Amino acid sequence: ARTPPPPFPASIMDGYAVRSADVPGTLRVVGAARAGAPLGPSADGSETHTGAGRAVYITTGAPVPPGFDAVVPVERVSFPKGEGSDAVAVADAFVPGANVRSVGSDIQRGEVLLHAGDRVGPHELGIAALAGVSEARTRRAPTVAVLSTGDELADPYARMYKPNGQTDAPATIDRSAAASSSDRLDVSAGSIFDANRHMLLACAREAGARVMDLGIVRDDPDALAGAVAKAMDAGADVVVASGGVSEGDKDHLKDVLLGSFGRIAGVVHFGRVMMKPGKPLTFAEIHRVSRTDSEDRSEDRDESRTQLDGKKTNKKPVLAFGLPGNPVSAAVTFALVVAPAVRRMLGWVDPRPRRLQAVLAQDIALDKERPEYHRATLDWEANDSSANLPLARSTGRQISSRLTSMRGAEALLELPRGPGFVAKGTVVSALVIRDIGTQGGLQMPRVRPKVVRPENAHDRVLAAADAGVAKKALRDDEDDAKKFALRPKAIAVVTHPFVPAKSLSDLARESDVPDSDRAVTDEGNDDAAAILEATRRFLQRAGVSTDGDEKNAWRVFEARAENGTSRRLALAARAAAETASIVLIAPSGPSAVSSQAAVVAGTDLGFPGLAPRMRAPLEKKYDQSAKYDDDEERSEAEDAAALAAIAFRE
């Protein structure tokens, strides 16, 4: 990174830039700093903005003016002279750096943003732009030329366009022919439509390559050699041919790749693989060779040509893959062999298909001769296993000519050679061959994680306050303590009707309604059933539910409030406390603020983390407690309220 963003101290939120040494206190607003419009000098140039007791209005992302070291959020200030005046009051202290992004806090100067082998996606591009990086060395997308071989093939799109052998050239489409009533192609006896070429072109694009369509080549070795040579002359990095790699008398591809028919010469690394489907899979490295003077004159002469076996050849090797003619075999071998090669040429550090584990949804019989790559879909939603592995469902009959077995297939199950079968429920490995979840089955239930909160001074103060209140209550009123111990072993859950979020106009009409009577407007208001169920599960795990020993059994019951306002919830909680030892209040209001208010209203103790509009009563209690003399007599309620207020303040 040449430029460390942010290049200046920037405000994290809207508010007021201050000197931390000046707060708490009342400050005079002397200007404004906005994103793209930093604070300028005073009108006459005589006033110093950074003097003591001054503040500057600031927006998110704006430069913090020199001399200021903290930003107070706008919701944490008040206006003693009214809004729009030049005075703001800050009640709390703010440390230096509060709500300020320091220079280079997002990206440090000299920090490595992208490593060799990283894929440049939309987020990586954004990172580079943020740091001002406009140029970088990247891998060129390889060009993959695709052809189909076979005298029996007919192009289903022949009336609509012609392949022109150009890289990613748009097809020339005849709309009138496509729309005519006689455009239905009927293949002659012994012919079939060519599915492989169009499928493999799409697979190559999906893998990140540029493509070149070489069309259908008849079962003639000279024509095949000419098509491959044409692709190499056009700059192809990879040639993919489907068909012509088996053992028939019309299967010429291997001989062509070896150079038996001129124009090209190469080395075949393998021509048979122990796998199903895809046994005839062939891989070779080839070079362009010119045989005649006429061919020499028709070719571009460049410095990269050298002599090989007395013939002129291009030094650049081209990868050649001969895929089986059956469409499923072609699709599977492309996914397992060609696509990883393309990804490696693109610079991927690990180009292999991603492997995961899955649970079989049914028995699968094994092939007796070869290990199999079995097409399957993956479904996480249907599997209730604790391991949370997806269910793998076979796509049906796996014959290599049945291309519909690839429909929706997300993975290839790696199955061993038979005889025998793999039973339902067995965990197997699976190679992912497409984006999973596109067919559904990947919408997992939401998990609410257990939160481990760090212990701090605030927690210790609250614990001390609770302990102090409890000890004083037992000391002052042992009879009440004994009565409490004899209460029924019951937990009451206070619930309320669900109230959907209100519109802005509804909220405006409630502006003068006391907080305790406002209708709730929170999406969490329907959690009551979950709390009831969670309470029952807790008692079952503790072994004290009504299903266990009756002597130690606890019960759970629902106490229904009229609505979700804090006043009604508090009344329901007080009533429930007559017959229960523990009372839970279901969430109500934004961030459960109404439930928190109900706890305050329904008990003699306060509650930490209250909403701003609930602070005043506790702060008042705190101020009153500060006036008490240690020897002054106080009621239990006054003592409890004071302790809670002190705890809140700490």
N, C-alpha and C positions, 0 to 999 in steps of 0.2 A: 504494500500500500504506500503510494507516494504522499497522499494527503490523508491525515488521520481524522476521520469523521467522529464526532463533530469537530470542525476546525476551530471552534470557539466554545467557551462555557455556555451551554444552552439550557433553557428552562424546560423542565419536564411537564409542567402544567400551567394553566392560566392562573395568574395570581399577582403577587407584588414582590418585586425584588427588594431585599432589605439587607442591612448589615446585621449579622447574628448578634452582635454586641448590643443592638438597640432594642431587641425584643426580649420579653414582652414590653409593650408600651404603645403610645399613640404617635404616629408618624405623619409627616406631611408629604403628600404625593407631588413630585416635582417633574413628572414626565411620563412617557410611555415608550416601551420597546416592543415591537411586533416582529413576527417572522418576516424577513425581507426588508424591514424598516427599523434598524437599531436606533437606540436612543442617541439623539444628536445634542449639540451644545444648546444652552439656553438662548433665548431670543436675542439678548444683548451681549451674550458671551461672558457675562460677569459672574453668573451664579455657578457654584460648584455643586453638581448633582450628588456627589458622594459624601457630603457632609453628614454629621451625626443627626439622627432623627429624621432622615429622609427615606422615602420609598419610591419605587418606580413601578407603574402598572406594566405587566409583561404577559405575553401570550406564549402558548406552547411552541417550542422550537426557536424562540427568539434569543439573540445573544444577551447574556446577563451583563449589564453594564459594569465597567471596571469600578472596583471599590465595593461592590455588593457581593455577598458570598452565600446567600440563601434565598429561596423563593417560598413565600407563604401562600398556600392555595387560597383562591378567592373565597371558598366557603368557610375558611378559618379566620376571616377578618370581619369586623363590624365597622359601621360608619357613624361615629358619635355625632357628627353634624348633619347626617343624612346622606343618602346616596347621591353621588355627583359632586360632593364636596372634596376639598383637597386634604382631608384627614381620614386616616384609617387606624383602627385599633387592633392590635394583635395581643391576644390573651395568653398565648403559650410561647415557650422558648423554642428556638430552632437552632440546631447546631450548624457550623459552617459546612457548606456543601449540600444542605438539605434541598431536595427536589431540583438539583442541578446536575446535568450531565457534563462531566469534565472533558477537556480536550482529549480526543483519542479513546474515549471510553467505549465506543462501539467498535472501532478498528484502530489498532495502534500503528504508528508509523513503522514501516518495515515489516509488518506482520504478513506472513504467507497466507494468502487468501485461498488459492486453489493449488493443489498439488498435481504433478504429472499423473495422468491416469484418471483424474476426476472427470466425471461427465458434466458438461456444461448444459444445465437445464435452466428453466426460467429463474429459479432462485439464485443459482450461481451467476447468471447473467446480471441479476440485480445487484449482487455483492460487488461484482467488478465495476458496474456503473457507479455504485455508491462511493467507491474508492477512486473513481476517475480513471480507471484502466480501460483504454479503448482498443488496445491491440494485444493479442496473445497468440502463441504458436499452438495450433490445434491440428488434429488429424483430419485429413480429407476423407469424405465419405467414399468408400469404394464403389465402383460401378459393377453391377452384376448383370450379365447377359443371360437371358433365359430362352431356351428353345424346347420344343417337343418334337420327338421323332416318331414316325410311323405312317405307313401308307393308308392305314385305316382311319386316320384322324380327320375330323371336319371341324372347322372353327365355328362355334355357335354365333359369333359376332361378325362373320365374314361380310355380311351385307351392310354392316354399320361402319366398319373402319378397316384400314389396312395397316399392319405393322410396318414401320419404315426403318427399323434398325437404328433409330437415333435415340440417344440417351434421354429418358424421361420426356420424349416428344409427345405432345398431345395427339390423341387419335383424331383422324379425320372422319367425322361421323356424318353419314347420310341419313338425315332425319326422315326424308320422304320414304326411303327404302324401309326404315325401321317401322314406320307407321303404316305401311301398305298392308292390305289384307292377305297378300301372298308371302309375307315375310317369315312365315314359319318354316324353319329349315328341317327338311326330312332327309336324314342320312340314307345313303344307299345301302344295299345289302352288304353286311360285313363291316360297316363303318360305325364309328362312335364319335361323339362330340369330345373335343379336347378340353378337359377340365384342368389338367395339370399346369399348363403354361400360365393361365390367368391366376390360378391359386398361388403359384410360386412367385410370380411378379409381385403380388400383394404381400406375400411373406417377406420378400427381400426388402420392400419398402418399409414394412413394419420393423425389420431388423435394423434400419437406419441407412440402407444403401440407396444409391441411385440405380435405376434399372434401365435395361436395354432389351426391347422385345425383338427377338429374331424370328418369330413366327413358327410355323410347322415345317419341318424338314422331312422329305420323304426318305424311305429306307434305301438310300444310295450313299456309299462311302464317300464318293467325290463331292456330292452335294453337302454332306455332313462336314467334311473337311473345309469346304468353301465357307460354310456358315460360321464355323468356329474361327477361321482365319479372318473373316470379315469383322467379327466381334473384337478380335485382338487388334486389328488395324484401327478400329474405332475407339480404342482406349479402354477396353474392358479389363478389369482386374480379376474377375471371377466369371467363369462360364459354367452354367448349370443346364444340363440336358436331362430330360426325363425320357426313359425308354431306351432300347437298343443296347442294354448292358447285360443281358442274360446270355443263354447258350444257344439261341436259335440261329438259323442261317441268315437272318436279316438283322442280327444284332452286331453292328459294325463299330460301335463307339470306341471300344478299347483299342482296336487296331488303328483307328483314326488318331487317337491320342498318342499312340506309340510312334506315329509318323509313317505308317505303312502306305498312306495315300498322299504324301506330300503336304506342302503348305505349313504344316506344323510338325513339331517333334517334341517328345516328352518322355517322362518316366511315370509309369503307373505304380503307385505305392501299395494299393490294395484293390482287389476286385471282387471279393466276397467277404461277408461279415456274418458271424454267428449271432444272428438276432432275428426277431420276428416282430413286425414286418421289416423288410429291407435287406434281405440276404444278398442281392446282386450289387449293393452299393459300391461305387468305384470312385477312387480319388487319384488324381494325377497332377503333376506340374508340367506345363507345356511352354514352348517357345515358338515364335513365328519363324518360319523358314520359307525362303523364296527359291523356286526351282528353275525358273526360266528367265531369260533376259526380258521378255515382255512383261513378266510379273515384276521384275526388278524395276523397270521403267515406270510401272504404274504405282509403285510404292514410294512413300516419302523416304529420302535418304537423310539419316542423321548420325551423329557421332556415337550413338549407343549401339550401333550394329558391329558385330564381330564375326569371325569365322568359326563355324562348328561343323565338323565332318565335311569340310569343303563347301558348305552352303552358308549363305548369309542368314544371320538370325538376329533377333532382337534380344538383348541381354535381359530385359525385364521378364521374369517368370509370371505366368498366369496360372491361377488355381482352377482346376477343372473338376467338377463333380458330376458323375453319372448316377442319376437316381433311378430307381425302378419305375417302370411304366404304370403300375397300379397306383391309383391316386392316393390311397391311404399310406402306402409305402413311401411315396414321394413326399407327402406331408410330414411323416414321422422322421424320415432321414434328414429332411431339410431342418427340422427343429433341433435335432440332436447333433448334426454335423455342420451344415452350411451356416446356419444362424450364428453359432459360436465363432466360426471362422470370420464372419463379417464383423462381429462385435470385437474380436481381437484386432482386426485391421482398423477399427474405429478407435482403438486404444484402451478398451476395457481391461482392467487389471485381472478380473476373473470373468471370462465370457461364458462360462458354463451355465446351463439351465439351473435354476434354483431348485434345490432338493428339500422337500419337507416330508413329514410323516402323516399317514392317514389310516383310518380304520375302515376295513372292508365292510360294505353294507350287505354283501351277499357272498356266497361261495363262488370261487372262480377256478375252473379247471385249467390245468397247466398243459402247455404244449410238450409233447414227448421228446422233441428234437432240439428245440432252441429256446433260450430265454426270451421273454416277451415284454414288449412295451405296450401295456394294455391301456386303452383310452378310457378316461373316467372324468366325471364331474366331482367337485368338492363342495361339501355342505357343512359349515360349522354350526348352523342354527339347529340342525336336527340331531346333533350328537350331544347327549347329556353327560358324557364321560368327564370325570374329574380332570383328566389330562388335557381336555379341551382340544382334542385333535379333530380334524374334519372327517366326515363320513365320505368315503370314496365310492361312488356309484358307477358301475360299468355303463358305457354308452350302448351296450347291446352287442349283437353279433359282430365279431372282430375280423371278418374276412377282409383282405386287403383291397378288394375292389369296392367295398361298401363305404363310400365317402361320407355317408350320413353318420357313420360312427365317430366322425370328427366334429360333428355339430355340437357346439357347447362344450367340447372337451377342454378341460383346463389343465389336465396333468396326464402324464404317462406313468402308470404303475410299473415298477421294476419287479417283475415276477421271474422266479428261477425256472429252469427246465424241469419237466416232469419225469416220470408219470406221477399222478396224484392231483390234489387240488389244495387251494389255500382257503381256509374256512372263514366264514363270516365272523367279524369281530377281531380278526388278526390285524396287527399293526404292520403296514408295509411302507416302503419308501416310494415317493412320487416325485417326478420331475415336472416342474411347472412350465407349460408351453404357451400360456397366454395370460393376460391380466385376469387374476382371479376375482371372483365376485361380480363379474359382468352379467352372469346369469342368475344372480341372487345367491342366497345361502351364506352371505358373509356379513350380515347385520347382527353383530353380537349384542347381547344385552348390556346395558350400561352397568358399570361396577362402581359402587361408592366405596372408595378406599378408606381404610382406617387411618386416621390422622394422629400422628405422634407429635405432640406439642412439646417444645423445649421448656424445661423448668426455668423460671426466672423470678426476680424479686416480686413481681406482681402476683404470681401464683402463691408465693410464700406468705405475702401479706393477707391474701384472701383466706388461705388456710388458717392463719393465726386468728383472723377475725371470726371465722366460723367456729374455731375451737373456743375462742373466748366467749362468744355468745352461748354456745352449748353448755359450757361449764357454769356460766352465771345462771342460766335457766335452771339447771339441775340443782345448783346451790340454793337459789332463792325459792324454788317451788318443787320440792321433791315429790309432792303428791301428784302434780301434773305429770312429772316424769314417769311415775308408776302407772298413771292412767294411760299414758302414751304406749308404754310397754304392753298394755293389755288390749290395744287396738286390734281390729281384725287384720289378719295377714292378707292384705288386698292391695292391689295397685289400680288406681283409677286413671284412665286416659281421657282427658277432656278434649272432645272433638267439636266440630262446628260445621255447618253447611258450607260447601264450596261456593265461593263467590268469584266469578271470572273478573279479569282485569277490567277496570272501568275506562271509559273514554276520557279525553282531556276535558270535554264539556262537563261530564259528570263530576270530575275532580274539581273543576272550577266552582261548581255549585256547592261543593262541600268545603270551600275555603274557610267558611266561618263556623264550621262544625267543630266542636272540641275533639281533640285527638282520640280520646277514649271512645268516641261514638262514630268514628269514620269507618266506612265500609272497607274491608280488606281488599287489596289488589295485588296478590302475589301468586305466582304459579305453583308455589309450594304448598298451597292451602289444601291440596288433596292428599297429603301424606299421612292422614290420620290412620287409614287402614294399614299402612306399612308399619306405623309405630305400634299399633295393636299387635300385629303379627310378630314384630321383632321382640316385643315384651314377652309374648307367649313362648317364643323360641328360647329366649334367655332363661326363663324359669325352667323350661324343659332341660336345657343343658346344665343348669345348676342342680337339677334333681329335686326341685321343690315345687313342681307344677302340680296341678290337681290330678294329674295322672299317676303321681307317685304316692309317697307315704302321706296319708290324710293328716297325720299329726303335724307334719312340717309343711303341709301343702299351702301354697299361695294361689290366689285367684286374681284374674284380671277382668275388670269390667269397664264399660264405656260410659262416660258422663257427657251427655250431649248439651252443648251450649246453644242458646237461641241464635247467635251469629258469632262472627269471628272478631268482634271488637274487644278491646282489652277489658272494658267494663263487664261485658257478658261472660267472657272467659274467666275473669276473676270471681264472679258470683258462682259460676259452675265449679270452680276449683275449691272455693270455700265449702260449698255444699258437699262435694265429693270427699273432702277431708274429714267429714264426720264419720264416714264408714270405711276409710282407707288409710293405710299407713304412709303410702307414697302416692303423690299426684303428679302425673305427667301432662303437659299441655302441648297439644299438637301445634305445628308451625302455623302462624297466621300473620299476615301483613308482610310488606317488603322486608326481606332478611329476618323474618320472624319477629319484627319489632313489637307487634301487638301482643304476641305471646310473652315477650320479655316484660312489657308493661303490665300484663296480667299478673306476673310473678310479683312485681313490686306492689301492685295494688292489693293483691290477695294475701300478702304476708307482711311481717314486720321487718323483713330484711331487704336490703337493696339487691342489685344485680349488676355485675360488671359488663362493660362493653355496650353501654346503652346508646340509643340514638341521641343526636344533639338536643332535640326538644325535651328529652327526659333528664338532662343533666341538672337543670336548675334546682329541682327539689333536693337532690342529693348534695349539690354544692351548698345549698342553704343550710342543710343539716350539718355539713362539714364546718361551715362558718360558725354555727351555733355551738358545735362540740368544742371548738377551739376556745370558746369563752368559759367553758365549764372549769371549775376548780376541781382538783383531784379529790378533795374531801366532800364535794357537793353531792347531795343525794340526787339520784336520777332514777326514773322508773326503768323497768326492764325494757320497755318499748323504746324509750329514749336512748338507752345504752346500746341496744341492738342497732337502731338506726344510725347512731353516731359511728359505731364500728364499721357498718357497711359503707357509710359515706367516706370514712377514712380509707377503707380498702379501695373504693372506687377511685378516690383521688390519687392514691399511690399507683 
